[in-house]
């Protein structure tokens, strides 16, 4: 029988790594002044001394409506009660400011309950001095945000409370808070989270829990995706067949929808519903086929993808349907905005419908895009009739679209700049697709205003070949497991400063990459000058697919060689080598033009999206949290706050805070998921031990990033609604804090800290010690059989890592042939396109490069 004790060295090491890694940032935190908070406030002034919050603090509130005060007090009570090390009892409401420990003042002439709306004043000032806590706000919504900050301050280790890694504390009679003045407001007024309840239905309790998390992260728009090909989730009185025939009896009653909207409103969160038309309409087709461009009997769509059913834009009954549905939706959702989807319209049914073709001739419509605009124009008039503002995805953009429509970009930063540059209000979602999944640092680097001319500088938007010493261009393709290949154009440039100085230090080298029909973008070169001259080019590049890494050999002028990683997933590079596909001769590089400051005002903010092809109620928290806090910080905090290491340091503590205080279930869902993989006859003691082993193994693994898992499922014919989501990979966290800590040790070693190598070695030795336990566990539980290959690769990587460390510690560089052999073995593991990735592989390769 496997005992927990056999895995304790790894557990102990993991905690030790975390302390060593993240405590290094504690000093920086005092300079950067976020006090461990996320999102980081705009301004923090730290004072000397502490304020001691009693276990039964008195609170005075003035200016809040009765309903929001009731909800705010209940939440504050509930959250303070969950703080470890604090023997909190309850809040006591007092009628005098003088006797209060916590004073909340809302300076608003209107003290009646207000529904949240776009542009609400969410600013607040929080002062913690030696005698009390004072919160000032101009609205209830600002007061709610200030109370959220106060709870984080109380719950997170920061300031005078040392950074900690466990939850074992003696209960105290008072909680020490750092004295500080915080002046805060959001950078963007639209900070959203889209939850897809259509592809996989999410119970009401699950939805409300996500709202709790949103409030804790200061997100203020819940975009609820309620209709799609695979299900209609709104109870409809006007068209009851929608929920009766096209939901599998999994839908929200109107009472349930109203309860979610009210719950969100109490938290200061708007709810924007998405009623997806004219495409993504297979569920409508099942219920009301007469409304479709091709009238036939439709069955429920179970697969994921883009499908043919489209509303018949020539049929007046379609507009009556839209009118009645919008009227009904407005009784459920009071927000001023209604999302019509409008994305991924396959025009096939329109092109084959004689009435629609006649309509196009009559209205002078030249193509399906004109027809789509015609439909959207009529829909917008219906929305205006019901006092609603229209919003939709990129595809609704058209030169004749009215300017008061909000366009949400899933296509990327180029798209949002085009939208905003055309005078439309815009939201960014590309780069925030948290279902893919991606590293949190990738989301964190992604900014809605990334290409904005804030400094008033006229940066060049073109780079010409003339005047450069060398200018090399290469073409390539990147095949994907599903869908069309990605095309690439790479241009490498070197200069010698017009011959003034021929030394290496005077040589400039740069690279520009273009994918598909996008603009060129300068890449982050990781190659040294000597490597660059030796035709070794390594660079990072953030694309709509995720964080990409290119490792290229440019010695063959006719064809690139090398590898591409999208996140942690390998994709082959195919050079264009035959005569008909030679690299295009590029003489000019066109860069994305910057938005003017005035155009940038059209960007309202952004939304993270959680599409549910491979997510259900059992792992939704695991995919969303705690990463959403980092995205929320991008929407709330200063644009200049970009240090990913510092972000991860705070996210490490937010991870516990989100689970222990806010009640999010990302940690519990992983444990529950691992438990269902064990045999039914496993004893209680064995369950605890075996889950511990699976949990620790998960620290060196990650789900394949980008849409690699989706595409593998497609190839396996498992890419559909009825495919179970109950594999080990379905319960893997997107990132491992232990691996992040190990990478920090690698960075420390690269910066000259030789002792960091001992820590890395201890980690690998502990992994090696765990190998027999993992093998025994997999042999015991049949549902874990598919992990055997990963354990075999795990063993190979551990051996290779120890070989590299041995050479590093002895100061004996590996020979070129040894380096090549190790690199090829690691790459052989990395290049497997499978659902789980051994996350230690790139660490070993980078360590080898650092040693040499």
Secondary structure as UniProt FT lines:
FT   HELIX           4..7
FT   HELIX           8..23
FT   TURN            24..25
FT   HELIX           26..32
FT   TURN            35..36
FT   STRAND          43..54
FT   TURN            55..56
FT   STRAND          58..62
FT   HELIX           66..81
FT   TURN            84..85
FT   STRAND          92..93
FT   TURN            98..99
FT   STRAND          102..106
FT   TURN            118..119
FT   STRAND          124..128
FT   STRAND          133..137
FT   HELIX           140..155
FT   TURN            159..160
FT   STRAND          174..184
FT   STRAND          190..196
FT   HELIX           204..216
FT   TURN            217..218
FT   STRAND          221..225
FT   STRAND          227..228
FT   TURN            229..230
FT   STRAND          231..232
FT   HELIX           241..245
FT   TURN            248..249
FT   HELIX           254..266
FT   TURN            267..268
FT   STRAND          270..277
FT   HELIX           282..287
FT   HELIX           289..291
FT   TURN            313..314
FT   HELIX           316..332
FT   STRAND          337..341
FT   HELIX           348..351
FT   HELIX           354..363
FT   HELIX           368..385
FT   TURN            386..387
FT   STRAND          389..393
FT   HELIX           394..396
FT   TURN            399..400
FT   TURN            403..404
FT   STRAND          406..409
FT   HELIX           413..421
FT   TURN            422..423
FT   STRAND          425..428
FT   TURN            430..431
FT   TURN            434..435
FT   HELIX           440..445
FT   TURN            448..451
FT   TURN            454..455
FT   STRAND          462..464
FT   TURN            466..467
FT   STRAND          470..478
FT   STRAND          486..495
FT   HELIX           497..499
FT   HELIX           504..506
FT   STRAND          508..515
FT   TURN            516..517
FT   STRAND          520..522
FT   STRAND          524..525
FT   HELIX           529..533
FT   TURN            534..535
FT   STRAND          536..543
FT   TURN            544..545
FT   STRAND          546..553
FT   TURN            557..558
FT   STRAND          561..566
FT   TURN            567..568
FT   STRAND          569..572
FT   STRAND          574..575
FT   HELIX           579..581
FT   STRAND          588..591
FT   HELIX           597..600
FT   TURN            601..602
FT   STRAND          603..610
FT   TURN            613..614
FT   TURN            617..619
FT   HELIX           620..624
FT   TURN            625..626
FT   HELIX           627..636
FT   TURN            639..640
FT   HELIX           644..660
FT   HELIX           666..675
FT   TURN            676..677
FT   TURN            680..681
FT   HELIX           684..698
FT   TURN            699..700
FT   STRAND          701..703
FT   TURN            706..707
FT   HELIX           708..715
FT   TURN            716..717
FT   TURN            721..722
FT   HELIX           728..731
FT   HELIX           737..750
FT   TURN            751..752
FT   HELIX           755..780
FT   HELIX           782..787
FT   HELIX           788..810
FT   HELIX           816..830
FT   STRAND          836..838
FT   TURN            839..840
FT   HELIX           841..851
//
